[in-house]
Amino acid sequence: MRKDDILLFVTLRNERIRLPYFLKYYRDLGVNHFFMVDNGSDDGSREYLEQQDDVTLFTTRASYKRARFGTDWLNWLQRKYAHGHWTLVVDVDEFFVFPFCDTRPIRALTDWLDGSGVKAFSAMLIDMYPKGPIGAQPYVEGQNPMEILHWFDSGNYMISKNEEYQNLWIQGGPRARQFFADDPDKAPALNKTPLVKWDRKYVYANSTHMLLPRGLNLVFDELGGEKPSGALLHAKFLNTFIEKSAEEVERREHYAASREYLAYVQHMKESPELWCKWSEKYINWRQLEILGLMSKGNWA
């Protein structure tokens, strides 16, 4: 590992089918090295990752929940290995997009952030989904999941500010309207700060939703301008989602006794479709900027 390498950190369990495209996507984006924590996979994920030259693999069968949903594991690894590096922290079903990502590598972004004195870069999580029933089109290993998940919500988002930690809190999208329609305040948070110029003094306090020191959460502009931001295209709703949800309900290792996955399983019995007449078909990052879901700010 070289001192200027861009690093990616992730925890996973039983994601073998997703790994080839996930690694290819981030290698093509410009990530140099991957730190991956396998939490007791039994589907071949660990064996596959052991064969990858740019992956440093850690394994554990300890409780994901008791490690604050993997946050403690990654905080420790970042403290030990990531000081002075730009780091991405994502899930295996999240795909980072940023201004000009179709023509510039991620190092162009981090170089600009370094030159601007910016330490943290935000990205809104955007749930992608198919038109038609979830699971109708099988996902094939190595496939770009966006070939199946073409659609997203262009609006339907709620934003508030956490005054104590100075971060924005975003909820909404298809999960709020489909799975949490009766109580949208319990819908998953969509605000994330996945890209950080890491220092061993930093920690993620609540997944990638919130950082300490609090100043790292000031990734928005309150003076009328726009700070650059990106998006995380969330490829959760493939055919693998149905089996995965049932497994996570059984394990009870996710937040609030896996309340989110309980909602998924309950509504999946009705074979819901996330697509609606207001759904937007994804084109590229420029479309997300026009819709106000990300911004290039003053980066030209």
DRENVO-42491 format. One record per residue (C-alpha): residue number from 1; residue in one letter; x, y, z negated. Coordinates in Angstrom, 2 decimals, padded with zeros to 5 digits. Each point is the difference from the previous one (the first is absolute). Layout:
N
<pt><k>NUM</k><r>a</r><east>X</east><north>Y</north><up>Z</up></pt>
...
// end
This chain:
300
<pt><k>1</k><r>m</r><east>000.00</east><north>000.00</north><up>000.00</up></pt>
<pt><k>2</k><r>r</r><east>001.41</east><north>003.34</north><up>001.09</up></pt>
<pt><k>3</k><r>k</r><east>-000.47</east><north>003.09</north><up>-002.13</up></pt>
<pt><k>4</k><r>d</r><east>-002.18</east><north>001.75</north><up>002.59</up></pt>
<pt><k>5</k><r>d</r><east>-002.25</east><north>-003.01</north><up>000.73</up></pt>
<pt><k>6</k><r>i</r><east>-003.75</east><north>000.52</north><up>-000.07</up></pt>
<pt><k>7</k><r>l</r><east>-001.49</east><north>-002.64</north><up>-002.30</up></pt>
<pt><k>8</k><r>l</r><east>-003.43</east><north>-001.58</north><up>-000.23</up></pt>
<pt><k>9</k><r>f</r><east>-001.44</east><north>-001.61</north><up>-003.16</up></pt>
<pt><k>10</k><r>v</r><east>-003.02</east><north>-002.30</north><up>-000.12</up></pt>
<pt><k>11</k><r>t</r><east>-001.63</east><north>-002.69</north><up>-002.13</up></pt>
<pt><k>12</k><r>l</r><east>-001.94</east><north>-002.81</north><up>001.64</up></pt>
<pt><k>13</k><r>r</r><east>-001.69</east><north>-003.33</north><up>-000.47</up></pt>
<pt><k>14</k><r>n</r><east>-000.99</east><north>-002.44</north><up>002.76</up></pt>
<pt><k>15</k><r>e</r><east>000.43</east><north>002.37</north><up>002.95</up></pt>
<pt><k>16</k><r>r</r><east>001.94</east><north>-002.29</north><up>002.35</up></pt>
<pt><k>17</k><r>i</r><east>-002.19</east><north>000.71</north><up>003.04</up></pt>
<pt><k>18</k><r>r</r><east>000.49</east><north>003.76</north><up>-000.36</up></pt>
<pt><k>19</k><r>l</r><east>003.75</east><north>000.08</north><up>-000.59</up></pt>
<pt><k>20</k><r>p</r><east>001.41</east><north>-000.21</north><up>003.57</up></pt>
<pt><k>21</k><r>y</r><east>-001.86</east><north>003.06</north><up>001.26</up></pt>
<pt><k>22</k><r>f</r><east>000.43</east><north>001.89</north><up>-003.27</up></pt>
<pt><k>23</k><r>l</r><east>003.80</east><north>-000.38</north><up>000.15</up></pt>
<pt><k>24</k><r>k</r><east>000.11</east><north>000.82</north><up>003.72</up></pt>
<pt><k>25</k><r>y</r><east>-002.10</east><north>003.13</north><up>-000.48</up></pt>
<pt><k>26</k><r>y</r><east>002.22</east><north>001.44</north><up>-002.70</up></pt>
<pt><k>27</k><r>r</r><east>003.24</east><north>-001.06</north><up>001.68</up></pt>
<pt><k>28</k><r>d</r><east>-001.15</east><north>001.81</north><up>003.14</up></pt>
<pt><k>29</k><r>l</r><east>-000.89</east><north>003.03</north><up>-002.13</up></pt>
<pt><k>30</k><r>g</r><east>003.57</east><north>000.12</north><up>-001.33</up></pt>
<pt><k>31</k><r>v</r><east>-000.04</east><north>-001.75</north><up>-003.38</up></pt>
<pt><k>32</k><r>n</r><east>003.46</east><north>-001.49</north><up>-000.66</up></pt>
<pt><k>33</k><r>h</r><east>-000.61</east><north>-002.34</north><up>-002.93</up></pt>
<pt><k>34</k><r>f</r><east>-002.94</east><north>-001.65</north><up>-001.74</up></pt>
<pt><k>35</k><r>f</r><east>-000.34</east><north>-000.81</north><up>-003.71</up></pt>
<pt><k>36</k><r>m</r><east>-002.84</east><north>-002.48</north><up>-000.34</up></pt>
<pt><k>37</k><r>v</r><east>-001.49</east><north>-001.57</north><up>-003.13</up></pt>
<pt><k>38</k><r>d</r><east>-001.81</east><north>-003.27</north><up>000.66</up></pt>
<pt><k>39</k><r>n</r><east>-002.52</east><north>-000.73</north><up>-002.75</up></pt>
<pt><k>40</k><r>g</r><east>-000.37</east><north>-003.76</north><up>000.16</up></pt>
<pt><k>41</k><r>s</r><east>-000.89</east><north>-000.51</north><up>003.67</up></pt>
<pt><k>42</k><r>d</r><east>-000.71</east><north>-003.57</north><up>001.07</up></pt>
<pt><k>43</k><r>d</r><east>-000.68</east><north>000.62</north><up>003.70</up></pt>
<pt><k>44</k><r>g</r><east>003.60</east><north>000.21</north><up>001.24</up></pt>
<pt><k>45</k><r>s</r><east>000.48</east><north>003.76</north><up>-000.54</up></pt>
<pt><k>46</k><r>r</r><east>003.03</east><north>-000.46</north><up>-002.24</up></pt>
<pt><k>47</k><r>e</r><east>001.67</east><north>-002.48</north><up>002.35</up></pt>
<pt><k>48</k><r>y</r><east>-000.56</east><north>002.31</north><up>002.97</up></pt>
<pt><k>49</k><r>l</r><east>001.43</east><north>003.04</north><up>-001.79</up></pt>
<pt><k>50</k><r>e</r><east>003.06</east><north>-001.95</north><up>-001.13</up></pt>
<pt><k>51</k><r>q</r><east>001.00</east><north>-000.25</north><up>003.67</up></pt>
<pt><k>52</k><r>q</r><east>-000.07</east><north>003.77</north><up>000.64</up></pt>
<pt><k>53</k><r>d</r><east>003.43</east><north>001.66</north><up>-000.06</up></pt>
<pt><k>54</k><r>d</r><east>-001.35</east><north>003.45</north><up>-000.93</up></pt>
<pt><k>55</k><r>v</r><east>-002.21</east><north>-001.23</north><up>-002.88</up></pt>
<pt><k>56</k><r>t</r><east>001.10</east><north>-000.20</north><up>-003.63</up></pt>
<pt><k>57</k><r>l</r><east>-002.54</east><north>-002.34</north><up>-001.55</up></pt>
<pt><k>58</k><r>f</r><east>-001.03</east><north>-000.25</north><up>-003.64</up></pt>
<pt><k>59</k><r>t</r><east>-002.48</east><north>-002.60</north><up>-001.23</up></pt>
<pt><k>60</k><r>t</r><east>-002.16</east><north>-000.22</north><up>-003.10</up></pt>
<pt><k>61</k><r>r</r><east>-003.00</east><north>-001.92</north><up>-001.24</up></pt>
<pt><k>62</k><r>a</r><east>-000.61</east><north>002.54</north><up>-002.78</up></pt>
<pt><k>63</k><r>s</r><east>-003.31</east><north>001.84</north><up>-000.27</up></pt>
<pt><k>64</k><r>y</r><east>-000.54</east><north>002.65</north><up>002.67</up></pt>
<pt><k>65</k><r>k</r><east>-002.54</east><north>001.65</north><up>-002.29</up></pt>
<pt><k>66</k><r>r</r><east>002.35</east><north>000.15</north><up>-003.00</up></pt>
<pt><k>67</k><r>a</r><east>002.65</east><north>001.62</north><up>002.22</up></pt>
<pt><k>68</k><r>r</r><east>-002.52</east><north>002.80</north><up>000.61</up></pt>
<pt><k>69</k><r>f</r><east>-000.92</east><north>-001.56</north><up>003.32</up></pt>
<pt><k>70</k><r>g</r><east>003.62</east><north>-000.31</north><up>001.10</up></pt>
<pt><k>71</k><r>t</r><east>000.88</east><north>003.63</north><up>-000.75</up></pt>
<pt><k>72</k><r>d</r><east>002.41</east><north>-000.93</north><up>-002.81</up></pt>
<pt><k>73</k><r>w</r><east>001.87</east><north>-002.47</north><up>002.24</up></pt>
<pt><k>74</k><r>l</r><east>000.51</east><north>002.54</north><up>002.77</up></pt>
<pt><k>75</k><r>n</r><east>000.85</east><north>002.86</north><up>-002.37</up></pt>
<pt><k>76</k><r>w</r><east>002.77</east><north>-002.16</north><up>-001.47</up></pt>
<pt><k>77</k><r>l</r><east>001.36</east><north>-000.99</north><up>003.42</up></pt>
<pt><k>78</k><r>q</r><east>-000.07</east><north>003.60</north><up>001.22</up></pt>
<pt><k>79</k><r>r</r><east>001.78</east><north>001.18</north><up>-003.13</up></pt>
<pt><k>80</k><r>k</r><east>002.73</east><north>-002.60</north><up>000.56</up></pt>
<pt><k>81</k><r>y</r><east>000.42</east><north>000.15</north><up>003.78</up></pt>
<pt><k>82</k><r>a</r><east>-001.68</east><north>003.06</north><up>001.51</up></pt>
<pt><k>83</k><r>h</r><east>001.63</east><north>003.01</north><up>-001.72</up></pt>
<pt><k>84</k><r>g</r><east>000.79</east><north>002.56</north><up>002.70</up></pt>
<pt><k>85</k><r>h</r><east>-001.88</east><north>-001.87</north><up>002.74</up></pt>
<pt><k>86</k><r>w</r><east>-003.19</east><north>000.86</north><up>001.82</up></pt>
<pt><k>87</k><r>t</r><east>-002.41</east><north>-002.78</north><up>-000.97</up></pt>
<pt><k>88</k><r>l</r><east>-003.35</east><north>-001.17</north><up>001.30</up></pt>
<pt><k>89</k><r>v</r><east>-002.34</east><north>-001.90</north><up>-002.33</up></pt>
<pt><k>90</k><r>v</r><east>-002.88</east><north>-001.65</north><up>001.84</up></pt>
<pt><k>91</k><r>d</r><east>-002.14</east><north>-003.14</north><up>000.03</up></pt>
<pt><k>92</k><r>v</r><east>000.33</east><north>-002.63</north><up>002.71</up></pt>
<pt><k>93</k><r>d</r><east>-003.28</east><north>001.19</north><up>001.54</up></pt>
<pt><k>94</k><r>e</r><east>001.02</east><north>003.68</north><up>000.14</up></pt>
<pt><k>95</k><r>f</r><east>001.59</east><north>001.63</north><up>003.06</up></pt>
<pt><k>96</k><r>f</r><east>001.61</east><north>003.40</north><up>-000.44</up></pt>
<pt><k>97</k><r>v</r><east>-000.56</east><north>002.63</north><up>002.68</up></pt>
<pt><k>98</k><r>f</r><east>001.40</east><north>003.53</north><up>-000.06</up></pt>
<pt><k>99</k><r>p</r><east>000.19</east><north>002.97</north><up>002.37</up></pt>
<pt><k>100</k><r>f</r><east>001.81</east><north>-000.93</north><up>003.24</up></pt>
<pt><k>101</k><r>c</r><east>000.40</east><north>-003.65</north><up>-001.09</up></pt>
<pt><k>102</k><r>d</r><east>-000.66</east><north>-001.04</north><up>003.60</up></pt>
<pt><k>103</k><r>t</r><east>003.17</east><north>001.80</north><up>001.15</up></pt>
<pt><k>104</k><r>r</r><east>002.19</east><north>000.42</north><up>-003.10</up></pt>
<pt><k>105</k><r>p</r><east>001.34</east><north>-002.51</north><up>-002.55</up></pt>
<pt><k>106</k><r>i</r><east>-000.64</east><north>000.39</north><up>-003.70</up></pt>
<pt><k>107</k><r>r</r><east>003.54</east><north>001.33</north><up>-000.45</up></pt>
<pt><k>108</k><r>a</r><east>-000.97</east><north>003.09</north><up>001.99</up></pt>
<pt><k>109</k><r>l</r><east>-002.68</east><north>000.61</north><up>-002.61</up></pt>
<pt><k>110</k><r>t</r><east>002.26</east><north>-000.65</north><up>-003.00</up></pt>
<pt><k>111</k><r>d</r><east>002.74</east><north>002.23</north><up>001.47</up></pt>
<pt><k>112</k><r>w</r><east>-002.52</east><north>002.81</north><up>000.38</up></pt>
<pt><k>113</k><r>l</r><east>-001.28</east><north>-000.56</north><up>-003.55</up></pt>
<pt><k>114</k><r>d</r><east>003.58</east><north>000.10</north><up>-001.30</up></pt>
<pt><k>115</k><r>g</r><east>000.62</east><north>003.26</north><up>001.83</up></pt>
<pt><k>116</k><r>s</r><east>-003.20</east><north>001.46</north><up>-001.42</up></pt>
<pt><k>117</k><r>g</r><east>000.75</east><north>-001.09</north><up>-003.56</up></pt>
<pt><k>118</k><r>v</r><east>-003.09</east><north>-002.22</north><up>-000.13</up></pt>
<pt><k>119</k><r>k</r><east>000.24</east><north>-003.11</north><up>-002.20</up></pt>
<pt><k>120</k><r>a</r><east>-003.40</east><north>-001.67</north><up>000.52</up></pt>
<pt><k>121</k><r>f</r><east>-002.27</east><north>-000.50</north><up>003.00</up></pt>
<pt><k>122</k><r>s</r><east>-003.68</east><north>-000.91</north><up>-000.29</up></pt>
<pt><k>123</k><r>a</r><east>-002.13</east><north>-002.27</north><up>002.17</up></pt>
<pt><k>124</k><r>m</r><east>-003.73</east><north>-000.54</north><up>-000.20</up></pt>
<pt><k>125</k><r>l</r><east>-001.14</east><north>-003.62</north><up>000.15</up></pt>
<pt><k>126</k><r>i</r><east>-002.37</east><north>-000.47</north><up>002.94</up></pt>
<pt><k>127</k><r>d</r><east>-002.01</east><north>-003.22</north><up>000.05</up></pt>
<pt><k>128</k><r>m</r><east>-000.08</east><north>-001.54</north><up>003.46</up></pt>
<pt><k>129</k><r>y</r><east>-002.75</east><north>-002.44</north><up>001.01</up></pt>
<pt><k>130</k><r>p</r><east>-001.45</east><north>-001.87</north><up>002.98</up></pt>
<pt><k>131</k><r>k</r><east>-003.24</east><north>000.58</north><up>001.83</up></pt>
<pt><k>132</k><r>g</r><east>-002.12</east><north>-002.99</north><up>-000.92</up></pt>
<pt><k>133</k><r>p</r><east>000.23</east><north>-002.43</north><up>-002.91</up></pt>
<pt><k>134</k><r>i</r><east>003.23</east><north>-000.15</north><up>-002.00</up></pt>
<pt><k>135</k><r>g</r><east>001.75</east><north>-003.20</north><up>000.98</up></pt>
<pt><k>136</k><r>a</r><east>-001.67</east><north>-000.43</north><up>003.38</up></pt>
<pt><k>137</k><r>q</r><east>003.37</east><north>000.33</north><up>001.78</up></pt>
<pt><k>138</k><r>p</r><east>002.82</east><north>-002.14</north><up>-001.46</up></pt>
<pt><k>139</k><r>y</r><east>003.32</east><north>001.69</north><up>-000.66</up></pt>
<pt><k>140</k><r>v</r><east>003.03</east><north>-001.68</north><up>001.62</up></pt>
<pt><k>141</k><r>e</r><east>003.46</east><north>000.06</north><up>-001.59</up></pt>
<pt><k>142</k><r>g</r><east>002.15</east><north>002.77</north><up>001.49</up></pt>
<pt><k>143</k><r>q</r><east>-002.98</east><north>001.93</north><up>001.33</up></pt>
<pt><k>144</k><r>n</r><east>-000.45</east><north>003.72</north><up>-000.56</up></pt>
<pt><k>145</k><r>p</r><east>-003.07</east><north>000.05</north><up>-002.30</up></pt>
<pt><k>146</k><r>m</r><east>-001.15</east><north>003.25</north><up>001.60</up></pt>
<pt><k>147</k><r>e</r><east>-000.87</east><north>-002.05</north><up>003.09</up></pt>
<pt><k>148</k><r>i</r><east>-002.90</east><north>-001.29</north><up>-002.11</up></pt>
<pt><k>149</k><r>l</r><east>-000.53</east><north>002.88</north><up>-002.43</up></pt>
<pt><k>150</k><r>h</r><east>-000.71</east><north>002.85</north><up>002.43</up></pt>
<pt><k>151</k><r>w</r><east>-002.31</east><north>002.13</north><up>-002.17</up></pt>
<pt><k>152</k><r>f</r><east>000.09</east><north>002.31</north><up>-003.04</up></pt>
<pt><k>153</k><r>d</r><east>-002.11</east><north>002.64</north><up>-001.77</up></pt>
<pt><k>154</k><r>s</r><east>000.84</east><north>003.51</north><up>001.15</up></pt>
<pt><k>155</k><r>g</r><east>-001.86</east><north>001.59</north><up>-002.93</up></pt>
<pt><k>156</k><r>n</r><east>-001.82</east><north>-001.17</north><up>-003.13</up></pt>
<pt><k>157</k><r>y</r><east>002.83</east><north>000.81</north><up>-002.44</up></pt>
<pt><k>158</k><r>m</r><east>-000.05</east><north>001.55</north><up>-003.47</up></pt>
<pt><k>159</k><r>i</r><east>002.99</east><north>001.92</north><up>-001.34</up></pt>
<pt><k>160</k><r>s</r><east>000.69</east><north>001.20</north><up>-003.53</up></pt>
<pt><k>161</k><r>k</r><east>003.10</east><north>001.12</north><up>-001.88</up></pt>
<pt><k>162</k><r>n</r><east>001.51</east><north>-001.60</north><up>-003.08</up></pt>
<pt><k>163</k><r>e</r><east>000.97</east><north>003.07</north><up>-002.01</up></pt>
<pt><k>164</k><r>e</r><east>002.24</east><north>-001.95</north><up>-002.39</up></pt>
<pt><k>165</k><r>y</r><east>002.17</east><north>-001.64</north><up>002.64</up></pt>
<pt><k>166</k><r>q</r><east>-000.61</east><north>002.48</north><up>002.86</up></pt>
<pt><k>167</k><r>n</r><east>-000.86</east><north>-002.68</north><up>002.57</up></pt>
<pt><k>168</k><r>l</r><east>-003.00</east><north>-000.09</north><up>002.30</up></pt>
<pt><k>169</k><r>w</r><east>-002.46</east><north>-002.86</north><up>-000.39</up></pt>
<pt><k>170</k><r>i</r><east>-001.69</east><north>-001.13</north><up>003.23</up></pt>
<pt><k>171</k><r>q</r><east>-002.83</east><north>-002.53</north><up>000.28</up></pt>
<pt><k>172</k><r>g</r><east>-002.49</east><north>-000.95</north><up>002.67</up></pt>
<pt><k>173</k><r>g</r><east>000.11</east><north>-001.62</north><up>003.40</up></pt>
<pt><k>174</k><r>p</r><east>-001.56</east><north>-003.34</north><up>000.91</up></pt>
<pt><k>175</k><r>r</r><east>000.70</east><north>-001.68</north><up>-003.34</up></pt>
<pt><k>176</k><r>a</r><east>-001.84</east><north>002.71</north><up>-001.92</up></pt>
<pt><k>177</k><r>r</r><east>-003.05</east><north>-000.02</north><up>002.27</up></pt>
<pt><k>178</k><r>q</r><east>-000.20</east><north>-003.78</north><up>000.44</up></pt>
<pt><k>179</k><r>f</r><east>001.26</east><north>-001.60</north><up>-003.22</up></pt>
<pt><k>180</k><r>f</r><east>-000.41</east><north>002.82</north><up>-002.56</up></pt>
<pt><k>181</k><r>a</r><east>-003.05</east><north>001.83</north><up>001.34</up></pt>
<pt><k>182</k><r>d</r><east>-001.73</east><north>-000.13</north><up>-003.40</up></pt>
<pt><k>183</k><r>d</r><east>003.01</east><north>001.38</north><up>-001.86</up></pt>
<pt><k>184</k><r>p</r><east>002.43</east><north>001.74</north><up>002.40</up></pt>
<pt><k>185</k><r>d</r><east>002.09</east><north>001.33</north><up>-002.91</up></pt>
<pt><k>186</k><r>k</r><east>001.24</east><north>-003.57</north><up>-000.48</up></pt>
<pt><k>187</k><r>a</r><east>001.16</east><north>-000.31</north><up>003.61</up></pt>
<pt><k>188</k><r>p</r><east>003.76</east><north>-000.57</north><up>000.51</up></pt>
<pt><k>189</k><r>a</r><east>002.32</east><north>003.00</north><up>000.05</up></pt>
<pt><k>190</k><r>l</r><east>001.34</east><north>000.96</north><up>003.44</up></pt>
<pt><k>191</k><r>n</r><east>002.66</east><north>002.54</north><up>-001.01</up></pt>
<pt><k>192</k><r>k</r><east>003.56</east><north>-001.33</north><up>000.12</up></pt>
<pt><k>193</k><r>t</r><east>003.54</east><north>001.34</north><up>-000.03</up></pt>
<pt><k>194</k><r>p</r><east>001.89</east><north>-002.90</north><up>001.56</up></pt>
<pt><k>195</k><r>l</r><east>003.15</east><north>001.79</north><up>001.23</up></pt>
<pt><k>196</k><r>v</r><east>002.34</east><north>001.44</north><up>-002.65</up></pt>
<pt><k>197</k><r>k</r><east>003.67</east><north>001.02</north><up>-000.17</up></pt>
<pt><k>198</k><r>w</r><east>000.52</east><north>-002.22</north><up>-003.01</up></pt>
<pt><k>199</k><r>d</r><east>001.77</east><north>000.92</north><up>-003.19</up></pt>
<pt><k>200</k><r>r</r><east>000.44</east><north>-002.38</north><up>-002.92</up></pt>
<pt><k>201</k><r>k</r><east>-001.89</east><north>002.52</north><up>-002.16</up></pt>
<pt><k>202</k><r>y</r><east>-003.17</east><north>-000.51</north><up>002.07</up></pt>
<pt><k>203</k><r>v</r><east>-002.80</east><north>-002.51</north><up>-000.56</up></pt>
<pt><k>204</k><r>y</r><east>-003.32</east><north>-000.79</north><up>001.58</up></pt>
<pt><k>205</k><r>a</r><east>-002.52</east><north>000.44</north><up>-002.81</up></pt>
<pt><k>206</k><r>n</r><east>-003.03</east><north>-001.48</north><up>001.76</up></pt>
<pt><k>207</k><r>s</r><east>000.86</east><north>-002.08</north><up>003.06</up></pt>
<pt><k>208</k><r>t</r><east>001.07</east><north>002.50</north><up>002.68</up></pt>
<pt><k>209</k><r>h</r><east>-002.89</east><north>002.31</north><up>-000.91</up></pt>
<pt><k>210</k><r>m</r><east>001.94</east><north>001.94</north><up>-002.62</up></pt>
<pt><k>211</k><r>l</r><east>003.66</east><north>000.75</north><up>-000.75</up></pt>
<pt><k>212</k><r>l</r><east>002.03</east><north>001.30</north><up>-002.91</up></pt>
<pt><k>213</k><r>p</r><east>001.43</east><north>002.61</north><up>-000.32</up></pt>
<pt><k>214</k><r>r</r><east>-003.29</east><north>001.73</north><up>000.82</up></pt>
<pt><k>215</k><r>g</r><east>001.59</east><north>002.41</north><up>002.47</up></pt>
<pt><k>216</k><r>l</r><east>000.33</east><north>-002.85</north><up>002.48</up></pt>
<pt><k>217</k><r>n</r><east>-003.79</east><north>-000.05</north><up>000.30</up></pt>
<pt><k>218</k><r>l</r><east>-000.12</east><north>003.52</north><up>001.45</up></pt>
<pt><k>219</k><r>v</r><east>-000.14</east><north>-001.29</north><up>003.56</up></pt>
<pt><k>220</k><r>f</r><east>-002.77</east><north>002.40</north><up>001.06</up></pt>
<pt><k>221</k><r>d</r><east>000.04</east><north>003.76</north><up>000.58</up></pt>
<pt><k>222</k><r>e</r><east>-002.22</east><north>002.13</north><up>-002.26</up></pt>
<pt><k>223</k><r>l</r><east>000.94</east><north>003.32</north><up>001.64</up></pt>
<pt><k>224</k><r>g</r><east>-001.96</east><north>-000.44</north><up>003.21</up></pt>
<pt><k>225</k><r>g</r><east>002.58</east><north>-001.79</north><up>002.10</up></pt>
<pt><k>226</k><r>e</r><east>000.52</east><north>-003.66</north><up>000.80</up></pt>
<pt><k>227</k><r>k</r><east>002.78</east><north>-002.27</north><up>-001.14</up></pt>
<pt><k>228</k><r>p</r><east>000.88</east><north>-002.87</north><up>002.35</up></pt>
<pt><k>229</k><r>s</r><east>-001.67</east><north>-003.29</north><up>-000.88</up></pt>
<pt><k>230</k><r>g</r><east>-000.55</east><north>-003.42</north><up>001.50</up></pt>
<pt><k>231</k><r>a</r><east>-002.41</east><north>-002.89</north><up>-000.19</up></pt>
<pt><k>232</k><r>l</r><east>000.01</east><north>-003.67</north><up>-000.90</up></pt>
<pt><k>233</k><r>l</r><east>-002.11</east><north>-002.03</north><up>002.41</up></pt>
<pt><k>234</k><r>h</r><east>-001.53</east><north>-002.65</north><up>-002.26</up></pt>
<pt><k>235</k><r>a</r><east>-000.40</east><north>-003.34</north><up>001.76</up></pt>
<pt><k>236</k><r>k</r><east>-001.88</east><north>-001.79</north><up>-002.78</up></pt>
<pt><k>237</k><r>f</r><east>-003.11</east><north>-001.03</north><up>001.92</up></pt>
<pt><k>238</k><r>l</r><east>001.30</east><north>-002.86</north><up>002.13</up></pt>
<pt><k>239</k><r>n</r><east>-001.54</east><north>-003.48</north><up>-000.11</up></pt>
<pt><k>240</k><r>t</r><east>002.51</east><north>-000.84</north><up>-002.77</up></pt>
<pt><k>241</k><r>f</r><east>-001.81</east><north>002.49</north><up>-002.25</up></pt>
<pt><k>242</k><r>i</r><east>-002.86</east><north>-002.37</north><up>-000.83</up></pt>
<pt><k>243</k><r>e</r><east>002.18</east><north>-002.77</north><up>-001.39</up></pt>
<pt><k>244</k><r>k</r><east>002.37</east><north>002.50</north><up>-001.65</up></pt>
<pt><k>245</k><r>s</r><east>-002.85</east><north>001.71</north><up>-001.87</up></pt>
<pt><k>246</k><r>a</r><east>-001.29</east><north>-003.29</north><up>-001.39</up></pt>
<pt><k>247</k><r>e</r><east>003.52</east><north>-000.94</north><up>-001.15</up></pt>
<pt><k>248</k><r>e</r><east>000.54</east><north>003.33</north><up>-001.78</up></pt>
<pt><k>249</k><r>v</r><east>-003.36</east><north>-000.21</north><up>-001.78</up></pt>
<pt><k>250</k><r>e</r><east>001.06</east><north>-003.39</north><up>-001.31</up></pt>
<pt><k>251</k><r>r</r><east>003.44</east><north>001.24</north><up>-001.13</up></pt>
<pt><k>252</k><r>r</r><east>-001.30</east><north>003.21</north><up>-001.70</up></pt>
<pt><k>253</k><r>e</r><east>003.42</east><north>001.62</north><up>000.44</up></pt>
<pt><k>254</k><r>h</r><east>-001.18</east><north>003.31</north><up>001.49</up></pt>
<pt><k>255</k><r>y</r><east>-001.11</east><north>003.29</north><up>-001.51</up></pt>
<pt><k>256</k><r>a</r><east>-003.08</east><north>000.07</north><up>-002.30</up></pt>
<pt><k>257</k><r>a</r><east>-000.38</east><north>-003.80</north><up>-000.06</up></pt>
<pt><k>258</k><r>s</r><east>000.08</east><north>-000.03</north><up>003.82</up></pt>
<pt><k>259</k><r>r</r><east>-003.15</east><north>002.15</north><up>000.17</up></pt>
<pt><k>260</k><r>e</r><east>000.88</east><north>001.06</north><up>003.53</up></pt>
<pt><k>261</k><r>y</r><east>000.24</east><north>-003.61</north><up>001.21</up></pt>
<pt><k>262</k><r>l</r><east>-003.19</east><north>-000.97</north><up>-001.84</up></pt>
<pt><k>263</k><r>a</r><east>-001.79</east><north>002.70</north><up>002.01</up></pt>
<pt><k>264</k><r>y</r><east>001.52</east><north>-001.35</north><up>003.21</up></pt>
<pt><k>265</k><r>v</r><east>-001.07</east><north>-003.58</north><up>-000.66</up></pt>
<pt><k>266</k><r>q</r><east>-003.51</east><north>001.02</north><up>-001.02</up></pt>
<pt><k>267</k><r>h</r><east>-000.58</east><north>002.02</north><up>003.14</up></pt>
<pt><k>268</k><r>m</r><east>001.77</east><north>-002.44</north><up>002.31</up></pt>
<pt><k>269</k><r>k</r><east>-002.81</east><north>-002.47</north><up>-000.66</up></pt>
<pt><k>270</k><r>e</r><east>-002.18</east><north>002.33</north><up>002.05</up></pt>
<pt><k>271</k><r>s</r><east>002.51</east><north>-000.04</north><up>002.94</up></pt>
<pt><k>272</k><r>p</r><east>000.35</east><north>003.79</north><up>000.06</up></pt>
<pt><k>273</k><r>e</r><east>001.32</east><north>002.02</north><up>002.90</up></pt>
<pt><k>274</k><r>l</r><east>002.07</east><north>003.06</north><up>-000.87</up></pt>
<pt><k>275</k><r>w</r><east>-000.54</east><north>001.61</north><up>003.39</up></pt>
<pt><k>276</k><r>c</r><east>-002.72</east><north>002.64</north><up>000.21</up></pt>
<pt><k>277</k><r>k</r><east>-001.09</east><north>002.65</north><up>002.50</up></pt>
<pt><k>278</k><r>w</r><east>002.38</east><north>002.53</north><up>-001.58</up></pt>
<pt><k>279</k><r>s</r><east>003.06</east><north>-002.25</north><up>000.34</up></pt>
<pt><k>280</k><r>e</r><east>002.97</east><north>001.39</north><up>001.93</up></pt>
<pt><k>281</k><r>k</r><east>002.19</east><north>-002.10</north><up>002.30</up></pt>
<pt><k>282</k><r>y</r><east>003.68</east><north>000.36</north><up>-000.84</up></pt>
<pt><k>283</k><r>i</r><east>002.31</east><north>001.47</north><up>002.63</up></pt>
<pt><k>284</k><r>n</r><east>003.13</east><north>001.40</north><up>-001.67</up></pt>
<pt><k>285</k><r>w</r><east>001.37</east><north>002.26</north><up>-002.73</up></pt>
<pt><k>286</k><r>r</r><east>-000.94</east><north>003.16</north><up>001.92</up></pt>
<pt><k>287</k><r>q</r><east>-003.65</east><north>-001.01</north><up>-000.27</up></pt>
<pt><k>288</k><r>l</r><east>000.40</east><north>-000.33</north><up>-003.78</up></pt>
<pt><k>289</k><r>e</r><east>001.50</east><north>003.50</north><up>-000.13</up></pt>
<pt><k>290</k><r>i</r><east>-002.87</east><north>001.48</north><up>002.01</up></pt>
<pt><k>291</k><r>l</r><east>-002.43</east><north>-001.62</north><up>-002.45</up></pt>
<pt><k>292</k><r>g</r><east>001.89</east><north>001.47</north><up>-002.97</up></pt>
<pt><k>293</k><r>l</r><east>001.10</east><north>-003.36</north><up>-001.41</up></pt>
<pt><k>294</k><r>m</r><east>003.73</east><north>000.78</north><up>000.36</up></pt>
<pt><k>295</k><r>s</r><east>002.11</east><north>002.99</north><up>001.02</up></pt>
<pt><k>296</k><r>k</r><east>003.27</east><north>000.81</north><up>001.73</up></pt>
<pt><k>297</k><r>g</r><east>000.08</east><north>003.29</north><up>-001.93</up></pt>
<pt><k>298</k><r>n</r><east>002.96</east><north>002.08</north><up>001.17</up></pt>
<pt><k>299</k><r>w</r><east>001.97</east><north>-002.98</north><up>001.29</up></pt>
<pt><k>300</k><r>a</r><east>000.29</east><north>000.48</north><up>003.74</up></pt>
// end
